[in-house]
């Protein structure tokens, strides 16, 4: 405590000046490039709005059939398929269908964005120890910083709306897919790479023919964790204009509607369980397939 009381006034003034300069610099940046950033993310907004409208407009039997089919393709489990069908029937019965479709849209788009950006970044990390040393602390910060903090710069740059919420979700959810892609490729055995070299494979052939296929179990584990983290951001993202199950949960908190918050919270849990079980089962099947190849 003595240190802080004796800390020079000039030092505290320098810190205040530094904070003010950072705030002013960010405001100038947002005013200068905010419109350009909005234009850059316009296709992403268009795709998100299109997918949300498509899911909302599609008749519920078709949605349930599609979800059951995807659950079967991913898990090959009758129990998971039945659980998926019953969960969506319950969601529709309790009047949460439209919000659930909006949540599915934001989760689907954010997962696609995370996979598109995260897997190449993980591959880049696996090729260079220096890149891994630089990117790993950044991923640590992204995973440990409070989720509300993401909203501040995003909202200042892009305002309130779907795209800022989507970007906040992606920033929070992308680290697992990057980490596990890097880990999976680094865990590929040297014997497999040596065999590929012996057959004259070039870098591209080794990457797409050996390393990525053998790293798929880890990559899908990263996809699983990315989806779970994206779902956990649904309620927070609703604070800046993202439609979905988070909106009624937020409304129930402000108005003390216990039943409303509980039902929509359980709907989020149901989606999380479905996605978790399906992706986990698919990853386990990939792992068994990989082990079978090794055994052969």
SULVEN-V135663 format. One line per field, one symbol per residue. phi: phi as a letter, one per 40 degrees, with the letter a starting at -180 (. if undefined). A space follows every 10 residues. Layout:
# SULVEN-V135663
phi->???
This chain:
# SULVEN-V135663
phi->.ccccccdcc cccccccccc cccccccccc ccbdcccccc cdcccccccc ccccccccdc cccccccccc ccccbfbccc cccccccccc ccccgbcccc cccdcccccc cccccccccd cccccccacc cccccdcccc cccbcdcccc cccccccbgc iccdcccccc ccccdccccc cdcccccccc cccccccccg ccccccccbb ccdccddccc cccdcccccc cccdcccccb gccicccccc ccccbgcccc cccccccccc cccccccccc cccccccccc cccccc
